[in-house]
Amino acid sequence: MAAPASPFHYEQRRLENDFVALELFDVDKYAARFVEGVVAHPEMFAYLSFPLMNTVDDFLNEVYNGIAASPADCLYAVIDKTKNTDSVEDSFAGVVSLNDTSKEFASTELGILLFPKFHRSHVASNAIGLSLLYLLDPPSQGGLGLRRVLWQANVKNEPSRRLASRMGFELEGVLRWRRTLPPIRACQEGQGEDASKLAARNGTRPEDEPQGRHTAVYSLVWDEWDEKRPGVVALMVVRK
């Protein structure tokens, strides 16, 4: 079925280099494979809240439909071009999202979620690099010329925090108790902040006070981008 026109604030064109491509998420092409990956690898969500899902309908209802209807959000499929195959199973590496995008403030939040077999490879640095070039380069260079790109991570998620720093993001601070992190997956137990004393303080049941999440906030902004851009581009290679 044809995808409806996106209400996203900006053009969602295909972004690519010799190694990785980002293309607008096609439900017919990628949704089933995404759900398979989510079910097979719950550890991908150890540090963040993400709905439980077992079917494409779950994905559509819990995740995709809200993104597709929002002018502030969009979703890209990440394709590993080095696989030299048309097989979605072999080349579909995960997703990149743009969230809470504001045309008024020229800002967005960048997120990435890759399947484990693509970790510690060229995929993350190239997918993030392509996104940053598109978001922060001026229109004269083919970019959107945004002012600010945000990256948020659970403070306990050291891999995400290291990746943000490696890609040039600067730590702005920590938002304490920013979110809840109910342990709906076994791997999430202990990855948040213990709220048991809050239950005692408030006279509530412990099960009604899920663990919390302190959120580390990083950003990359327009007036440092020209200096940091060469370093980002240098990371966009294939690891041997």
N, C-alpha and C positions, 0 to 999 in steps of 0.2 A: 504494500500500500504506500502511496505517496505521503511523505511527511508534510504536515501542515506548515505554513509559513511561520517562522519563528518571530516572536515579539521582542527578541533581545535587542538591546540598545544599539549594538554595533553589528557590522557585517561579520558573519561567521564563515570566513573562507578557509579553505584547506591550507594548513601550514606544514611545510616539509623541507627536509634537506636530504642528503644521500642516505641517511641512517634511519630516520623516524618520520612518520607523518601523523598529523593530527587532523581528523576529519569530523564533521558534525556527526554526533551519535545517531546511527541509523538503527531503529528498534528492530526491524526485520533482520538486519545483518548481525547485530551484536548482542541483543538483549538476552537471548538464550545462553550464549556463551558466558556472558557476564554473571548470570545467575548461577551457572555451573561452577564458576570460579569462586563465587561468594560461599556457596554451600561446601565446596571442597576445602576452602582455606579460611575458616573462621578467625584464625590468628591475625588476619589482615586488619581486624577491627578491635584488637586488644586495647587500643588507646582512645577509641572514639565511639560515639553512639551511632549505630547504623541499624536500621530495622532488620529483623529476621525475615528471610524470604526463601521460598522454595520453588516458586514458579515465576514465569514471565509476568503474569497478572499481578503478583505481589510486587515485583519491581516497578511495574507501571503505576500501580496505585500508591505505593509507599514512597517512591523516589522520582521516577521520570516525569510523570504527568505534571507535578508541581514545577519542576524545572522548565519543562517545555512551555508552560503557560506564563512564565515570569519574564518580564523584560530585564530583570536584574541578574538572571542566572542562565548559564548554558553549559552543555556537556559535550566534550570531545572524546572520540575513541582514539586511543594511542596505538599506532601500528608500527611494528618493528620491520622496517624495510630490508634489513640484512638477512631475513629469513628466506627471501627470494621465493615466495610461495603465495598463492592466492587463498590458501587455507586459513580461515579465521582462527581455527584452533591453534595454529602454529604462530601466527603473526599478531593477533590481537593481544596487546600487552596490558591493557587496563584503560583507565579514564583520566582525563584532566577536566577540572571544573573551574568555571568562573562564577563567583558567588557575590551577592550583595553589591552588584555593579551599579555605580552611580554616574550618569552622564553629567549631572550638575556638578559633582565634586571630582569628576575625572579619576575615579578610583575603582578598584575591584579587589577581590580576594582570590588567590590562586590556590587550588588544591590538586593533589595527584594521588591516585590509588593504582598500584601496579600489582599484578599477580606475582607470587613469590619467585617463579622461574625467571622473571625479568629483573629481579633485584640484583644489585651489585654488577650492573652492566651499563652499557652506553645509553639505555633507554631513558632513565630519569633525567640525566643531565641534558640530553637532547630535547626531550619533551618540554622540560621547564625552560630551557634556553629559547626554543622556538616561541614559546608563550611570551617570554619577557621581551624578545625582539619585537613581536607584534604589539604588545601592550605599551611599551615604553619608547620605542623608536618614534621620531616625529613623522607626521604624514608625508613629508618630503622623501622619507626613506621607506615608506610603505607601512608605517606603524600607526597606532591610534593616538600616540602622544599623551597618554594618561599621566597624571601627576603622582599616583601612588598605587603600588601593588602590595597587598597584605598577604601574610602567611601566618597561620595559627596552628599551634600544636600543643597537645598535652605535655605538661612540663616533664613527665616521665618518659616521653617518647624521644629518646636520644637519637635514634636514626633520623627521624624527621627534623629534629633541631640541627643536627650536623649537616644535613642536606641543605637546609635553608641557609646556613652560614656559608657553606661551600659555594652556593649559587649567588652569593653577594648580598643576601638579606641582612639587615641589621636588627638586633634585638632591641625592642622598644621598652619591654617590661613584661610583667606577669599579671594577668587578671585572676585574682584569687577567687576560688569558688565560682568560676564563671559559668559552669554547667554542671549538670548531674551526669553520672556515668553508671546507670543501672547495669549490673553484671548479668545481662541476658545471655551472654556467652561465657563459658567457663574460663576462657583466656582473659576475660576482663576483670576477674576477681583480683583485687589488690592493685590494679593499675590506676585507681583514683585515690581520693583522700577520704579517710575514714570519717563517717558522719555519725557514729554510734553515740558519741557524747552529745550531739545535737538532739538526738531522740530523747536522751535523758533530760536534757535542758528544757525541751519543749513539751515533754510529757506525751510524746508520740511513740508509736511502735517502731522498733528498729527497721523493720521491713518497709516502713513508709518514709525512711530517710536514706535513700540510696547514696552510695559514695559520690563525692564531688570531683570536679576536674579543675585544676589550676591550668590556665591557658597561657602559654608563652606566645607573645605577639611580636612578629618580625615584619619589616617592611623594606621595600626598595622604592626609592622616589626619584622623580625626574631630574633633580639637580645634582644627583650623584651618578646617574646612569651613564653619561658619556665617559666617565672615568672607569666605571666598573664593567662596561660593555665588553671591552677586549678580553677580560678575564673570563666572562661567561662564554663568549665565543670559543675561547681556547679549550673549554671543557667539553665542547660539543664534538666529540670524537668517538671512535669505536675503541673500546678497551680490548687490548690483546690478551 
